[in-house]
Amino acid sequence: MKLFDLIQNRYSCRSYLDKPVEEEKIAYIKECMRFAPSAVNRQPWQFRIVRSQEGRAKLQACYDRPWFNEAPVYVLASLLHEQEWVRADGKPHGNIDVAIAVEHLCLAATEQGLGTCWVCNFDAKRCHQLFQMPETEEPVVIIPIGYPATGLTSRVRKASEELFFEA
């Protein structure tokens, strides 16, 4: 599949089939994430692949939505603050770096016929505690992964004229 096709086909999937995700697909997604670029190549991230019932229950306690509970696999993406690059004016770039790697995840999953959804509205403090993260690690996003039960229904995008300007 061409990149533009992947981009057009990726959507926020909120309904998953009760079907396990094959290990080779997870391995492929992990390799795609591993090659994501980051500021000064710091790679200030850590990813927990969550499949166990215990781990799933922890994440579900941090984001209690019926659709979320359907996913057979989750990736918990964390930012390692002591490793992130900070611009000269003091702006840290770790969140940007994690976002790039997670979008690699989403596109790779789409290529493999899997659905994903960015979940940022979760209880990050509780997640930090439940997974016993060190103080310098921050949970940033949870990505459920699974076979979609439904397809993309609609996706409204702004017109190009509203987004792009010559400078």
N, C-alpha and C positions, 0 to 999 in steps of 0.2 A: 504494500500500500504506500502511496506517495505521501509525503509529509502533509501537504495541504488537505488530502483526504482524511488523514488522521486527525488533524486539527478540526475539520468540519464534523467528524463523527464523535469526537470526545464530548461528553456532556456529564452533568452531575447526576449520577445514577442513584436513585433512592428506592430501589426495589431489586432484590437479588433472589436468584434461584437457590434452592437447598441442594447445592452441588459443590463438592470440594474443588479447589483450584489446584491443578497439577503442579508438582514441585519444579518441573522444568520451566514452567511459565513464571513462577516466582523467581527462579534463578536468573532468567532472562531480564526481568524487570530490575532486579538488584544490580545486574551488570550495567544496564542503561543508567541507573541512578549513580553508580560509581564513577561514571565518566562525565557527570555534570560539572560544568565550570563553576568556579567560585573566585571571589576576590583574592588576588595574590596566591591562588591555589591553596588556600588555607583549609578548605573542606571542613568547616566548623560544625559538623553535623554528626548525628548518630541516629540510626534507624532500628527500631525494634519491630521485628516481624512477629505479629501476635496471632497465634492459631489455637493455643491451648484454651481449654474452658476457663481456667483460672485467670489467664491474661485477658481473655475476652470479657469476662465478668468485671474486671477492673476498669476496662475502657467503657463498658456499658454503664458503669456507676458514675462515670464522668460525663456521659452524654446519653441521656435516657430517652431515646426515640425508638419506636417500634421498627421502623425501616432500617435503622442503624444496626439493630440486633440481628438482622437477617444475614449480614455479610459473613462469609466463612473465614476471611482473613482481614487483618488490619495492619497498616504500617503506622507506627507512632514515630513521627519525625521530631527530633530534638535539636536545639541549638546549643552548642558548647561555647559559652561566652568567652572563656579564656583563649579560644582559638580563632575567634572572628577578627577580621580585619577592620580597623577603624580609620576612617578618612581623616585628613589633617584638621578639618574643622570639628572633629569629635563625633561625626555620624558613624555609628556601627553598621556594617553591611551583612551581618549574619542572617537576619531574616530574609534578605534578598537571596542569599546563597541557598538557604534551605528551600525557598520557593522555587528556585530554578531546578533543583534536584527533584522536588516533588512533582513538578510539571513533566520532567523526564519520566517519572513513574507513571503518571496519568496517560501520557502518550504511548508508552511501551505497553501498558495494560490494554489500551484501546486496540493497539495492533494485534494483541493476543486474543481479542474477542471478549475482553473483560470490562466491567464497569467500575468506575471510581467516583468519589465525591470528596471535595475538600471540606473537612469539618474543623472549623476554627473556634466555634462557639461552644467550647466544652470547658469543664471545670479544670483549668490548668493546675491550680494549686493542689487539688485533690489527686490529679494524675501524677504530679511530682511526688507526692507522698506515697501513693499506692505502689509506684514503681521504684521507690527508694532511690531517687536520683540525687546526685551530688548537688550542692548549692549552685555551682556554676553551670548546671545544665537546665535548660528550659524547654518543656514540651511546647511545640509550636502548632502542630497540625496532626490530625488523625485522618488517615485515608482508608476507608473501607474498600475492599477489593472482592469482586465476585462476578459470577455470570449474571448479566442483567435479566430481570424478569420482564421488563418492558423496554421499549426503545425510546429514542428521542422523539418527543411530541412536537415541540416548537422551541425556537431559540431566536429571540429578537435581538438584533445587534444594531448599534447606532450606524448611521450613514457615514461613509468615508469623509464627507464634507464637514462633519461634526468633530472628527478626530484628528485629521491631518492638516497641517499648515506649513507652508514654506516659510523659512526664516532667513 
